[in-house]
Amino acid sequence: MSTYQELIAQKAELDRLQADLDKQIAETLRNERANVIQQIKSLMADNGLSVADLATARPGRPPKIGIAEPGTTRKVAAKYRDPNTNETWSGRGLKPKWLTAAIENGHSLTDFAV
């Protein structure tokens, strides 16, 4: 059976081995990353690409032309119209008060379809 001092010595040796392995792993990862970065730079240079090209690229799809900027909204065509006031509703969001009141008074949604 091992003594306490022997176990402490074994633990110290294992800790040293673990530290050596951690250093080897970190160095290997650094080298692999450097190789991958070099390959990417080489491919980019061969194909005339820049970092800006990567930011706008959409894999598998051609770039869209004339799309709206983020944060802008598009007007949606009206699907329902109040014949009395000509107010409209696109069918999105909450129903307007005029439509809710009309439905409560016995009208149907299709009565107001455009």
Backbone as numpy.savetxt, mean C-alpha at the origin, in Angstrom:
# Nx Ny Nz CAx CAy CAz Cx Cy Cz
29.50 -36.01 36.76 28.66 -34.83 36.76 29.55 -33.59 36.76
29.11 -32.56 36.01 29.88 -31.33 35.88 29.74 -30.48 37.13
30.79 -29.76 37.39 30.75 -28.84 38.52 30.23 -27.49 38.05
29.89 -26.69 39.02 29.38 -25.34 38.70 30.40 -24.55 37.89
31.66 -24.62 38.26 32.71 -23.88 37.56 32.85 -24.35 36.12
32.71 -25.65 35.87 32.79 -26.18 34.51 31.61 -25.69 33.67
30.44 -25.66 34.26 29.26 -25.17 33.55 29.39 -23.68 33.20
29.93 -22.91 34.14 30.15 -21.48 33.88 31.14 -21.33 32.73
32.19 -22.13 32.70 33.19 -22.06 31.64 32.56 -22.45 30.30
31.72 -23.49 30.30 31.04 -23.90 29.07 30.10 -22.80 28.57
29.40 -22.16 29.50 28.50 -21.06 29.12 29.30 -19.91 28.52
30.42 -19.58 29.11 31.26 -18.50 28.58 31.74 -18.84 27.17
32.12 -20.10 26.95 32.57 -20.53 25.62 31.43 -20.45 24.60
30.23 -20.89 25.01 29.07 -20.81 24.12 28.71 -19.35 23.81
28.81 -18.47 24.80 28.54 -17.05 24.57 29.54 -16.48 23.57
30.82 -16.89 23.69 31.83 -16.41 22.76 31.55 -16.91 21.35
31.16 -18.20 21.24 30.82 -18.76 19.93 29.61 -18.05 19.33
28.62 -17.75 20.18 27.43 -17.04 19.71 27.80 -15.66 19.18
28.67 -14.96 19.88 29.11 -13.63 19.43 29.86 -13.73 18.11
30.70 -14.76 17.97 31.42 -14.95 16.70 30.45 -15.23 15.55
29.45 -16.07 15.82 28.45 -16.39 14.80 27.64 -15.15 14.42
27.28 -14.35 15.41 26.53 -13.12 15.13 27.34 -12.19 14.22
28.65 -12.09 14.47 29.51 -11.26 13.63 29.58 -11.81 12.21
29.70 -13.14 12.08 29.75 -13.75 10.76 28.45 -13.54 10.00
27.34 -13.68 10.69 26.03 -13.48 10.06 25.90 -12.03 9.58
26.26 -11.08 10.41 26.16 -9.66 10.03 27.06 -9.36 8.84
28.27 -9.90 8.82 29.19 -9.66 7.71 28.67 -10.29 6.42
28.13 -11.50 6.52 27.57 -12.17 5.34 26.39 -11.38 4.78
25.52 -10.90 5.65 24.38 -10.09 5.20 24.85 -8.81 4.52
25.86 -8.14 5.09 26.39 -6.92 4.47 26.93 -7.22 3.08
27.68 -8.32 2.95 28.25 -8.69 1.65 27.16 -9.02 0.64
26.15 -9.79 1.06 25.06 -10.14 0.16 24.28 -8.91 -0.28
24.02 -8.00 0.65 23.32 -6.75 0.29 24.13 -5.94 -0.70
25.44 -5.86 -0.46 26.30 -5.10 -1.37 26.27 -5.72 -2.76
26.28 -7.04 -2.84 26.21 -7.72 -4.14 24.88 -7.46 -4.84
23.79 -7.53 -4.09 22.47 -7.29 -4.67 22.36 -5.85 -5.16
22.84 -4.91 -4.36 22.80 -3.50 -4.76 23.61 -3.30 -6.03
24.77 -3.92 -6.11 25.60 -3.80 -7.31 24.88 -4.39 -8.53
24.20 -5.53 -8.36 23.45 -6.13 -9.46 22.32 -5.20 -9.92
21.63 -4.61 -8.97 20.53 -3.70 -9.31 21.06 -2.48 -10.05
22.15 -1.91 -9.56 22.74 -0.75 -10.24 23.16 -1.11 -11.65
23.73 -2.29 -11.82 24.16 -2.73 -13.14 22.96 -2.89 -14.07
21.89 -3.52 -13.59 20.68 -3.68 -14.40 20.06 -2.33 -14.76
20.05 -1.42 -13.80 19.49 -0.09 -14.07 20.32 0.63 -15.14
21.63 0.54 -15.03 22.50 1.20 -16.01 22.32 0.56 -17.38
22.21 -0.76 -17.44 22.04 -1.45 -18.72 20.73 -1.07 -19.40
19.70 -0.77 -18.61 18.38 -0.46 -19.17 18.05 1.02 -19.15
18.99 1.84 -18.76 18.77 3.29 -18.77 17.74 3.76 -17.78
17.67 3.13 -16.62 16.69 3.50 -15.61 17.34 4.34 -14.51
16.51 5.17 -13.87 16.96 5.95 -12.73 16.08 5.61 -11.53
16.43 6.14 -10.38 15.63 5.90 -9.18 14.24 6.51 -9.36
14.14 7.63 -10.05 12.84 8.26 -10.30 11.95 7.35 -11.12
12.54 6.59 -12.04 11.74 5.65 -12.84 11.14 4.57 -11.94
11.85 4.16 -10.93 11.35 3.13 -10.03 10.17 3.65 -9.20
10.20 4.90 -8.85 9.14 5.47 -8.02 7.82 5.54 -8.77
7.86 5.69 -10.09 6.63 5.82 -10.86 6.23 4.54 -11.55
7.05 3.51 -11.48 6.75 2.26 -12.18 5.62 1.52 -11.50
4.75 0.91 -12.32 3.67 0.08 -11.82 3.83 -1.29 -12.46
4.33 -2.28 -11.73 4.62 -3.58 -12.31 3.41 -4.20 -12.98
3.60 -4.67 -14.20 2.54 -5.37 -14.90 1.53 -4.48 -15.57
1.62 -3.18 -15.40 0.65 -2.27 -16.02 1.38 -1.09 -16.64
0.90 -0.64 -17.78 1.49 0.58 -18.33 1.06 1.77 -17.50
1.84 2.85 -17.49 1.45 4.01 -16.70 0.16 4.62 -17.25
-0.71 5.07 -16.37 -1.96 5.69 -16.79 -1.70 7.15 -17.11
-2.33 7.60 -18.16 -2.18 8.98 -18.59 -3.50 9.70 -18.30
-3.39 10.87 -17.73 -4.59 11.67 -17.48 -5.37 11.25 -16.26
-4.76 10.55 -15.32 -5.48 10.17 -14.11 -5.51 11.36 -13.16
-6.52 11.38 -12.32 -6.67 12.48 -11.37 -5.59 12.40 -10.30
-5.18 13.54 -9.83 -4.19 13.60 -8.75 -4.82 13.09 -7.46
-4.03 12.48 -6.59 -4.58 12.04 -5.31 -5.15 13.23 -4.54
-6.28 13.01 -3.91 -6.91 14.07 -3.14 -7.95 14.85 -3.93
-8.01 14.64 -5.24 -9.03 15.32 -6.03 -10.22 14.39 -6.19
-11.39 14.95 -6.43 -12.58 14.14 -6.60 -13.15 14.35 -7.98
-13.86 13.36 -8.44 -14.54 13.45 -9.72 -16.03 13.58 -9.48
-16.68 14.36 -10.31 -18.12 14.51 -10.18 -18.79 13.27 -10.74
-19.73 12.71 -9.98 -20.45 11.51 -10.38 -21.79 11.93 -10.95
-22.19 11.27 -12.02 -23.46 11.60 -12.68 -24.63 11.34 -11.74
-25.65 12.17 -11.84 -26.83 12.04 -11.00 -27.65 10.83 -11.44
-28.18 10.09 -10.49 -29.04 8.95 -10.78 -30.50 9.24 -10.43
-30.70 10.22 -9.52 -32.04 10.55 -9.06 -32.22 12.06 -9.06
-33.43 12.52 -9.45 -33.71 13.95 -9.52 -35.09 14.22 -8.94
-35.17 15.31 -8.15 -36.44 15.77 -7.61 -37.12 16.61 -8.68
-38.27 16.21 -9.17 -38.91 16.97 -10.26 -39.36 18.37 -9.84
-39.59 18.60 -8.56 -40.05 19.91 -8.09 -38.92 20.91 -8.00
-37.77 20.49 -7.47 -36.68 21.44 -7.23 -35.47 21.20 -8.13
-35.49 20.12 -8.90 -34.36 19.71 -9.75 -33.10 19.38 -8.96
-33.23 19.14 -7.65 -32.08 18.67 -6.88 -31.77 17.25 -7.31
-30.49 16.89 -7.28 -30.09 15.57 -7.72 -29.33 14.83 -6.63
-29.23 13.51 -6.84 -28.45 12.64 -5.95 -27.81 11.58 -6.81
-26.54 11.31 -6.56 -25.80 10.36 -7.37 -26.02 8.92 -6.94
-26.63 8.71 -5.79 -26.81 7.37 -5.28 -25.72 6.98 -4.31
-24.79 7.89 -4.09 -23.69 7.63 -3.15 -23.92 8.43 -1.87
-23.51 7.85 -0.76 -23.66 8.55 0.50 -25.08 8.46 1.03
-25.38 9.30 2.02 -26.71 9.29 2.61 -27.74 9.83 1.62
-28.95 9.31 1.74 -30.03 9.83 0.90 -30.34 11.25 1.33
-30.58 12.12 0.37 -30.93 13.49 0.74 -32.31 13.54 1.40
-32.55 14.61 2.13 -33.80 14.74 2.88 -35.01 14.72 1.97
-34.91 15.37 0.80 -36.06 15.42 -0.10 -36.45 14.02 -0.57
-35.44 13.15 -0.79 -35.72 11.79 -1.25 -36.25 10.93 -0.10
-35.68 11.10 1.07 -36.16 10.34 2.23 -37.61 10.69 2.53
-37.94 11.98 2.48 -39.31 12.42 2.75 -40.27 11.87 1.69
-39.85 11.87 0.44 -40.72 11.38 -0.63 -40.98 9.88 -0.48
-39.96 9.13 -0.12 -40.13 7.68 0.07 -41.06 7.41 1.25
-40.95 8.22 2.31 -41.85 8.06 3.46 -43.28 8.38 3.10
-43.49 9.23 2.09 -44.83 9.61 1.66 -45.39 8.66 0.60
-44.72 7.52 0.36 -45.28 6.52 -0.51 -44.65 6.42 -1.89
-43.73 7.30 -2.23 -43.06 7.20 -3.53 -41.99 6.12 -3.45
-41.56 5.65 -4.62 -40.45 4.68 -4.63 -39.22 5.36 -5.22
-38.09 4.74 -5.01 -36.83 5.29 -5.49 -36.83 5.39 -7.00
-37.46 4.44 -7.66 -37.47 4.42 -9.13 -38.28 5.58 -9.71
-39.19 6.18 -8.91 -39.96 7.34 -9.38 -39.06 8.53 -9.67
-37.87 8.57 -9.05 -36.98 9.71 -9.19 -35.76 9.41 -10.07
-35.73 8.22 -10.66 -34.57 7.83 -11.49 -34.45 8.75 -12.69
-33.21 9.09 -13.02 -32.96 9.98 -14.16 -32.92 9.14 -15.42
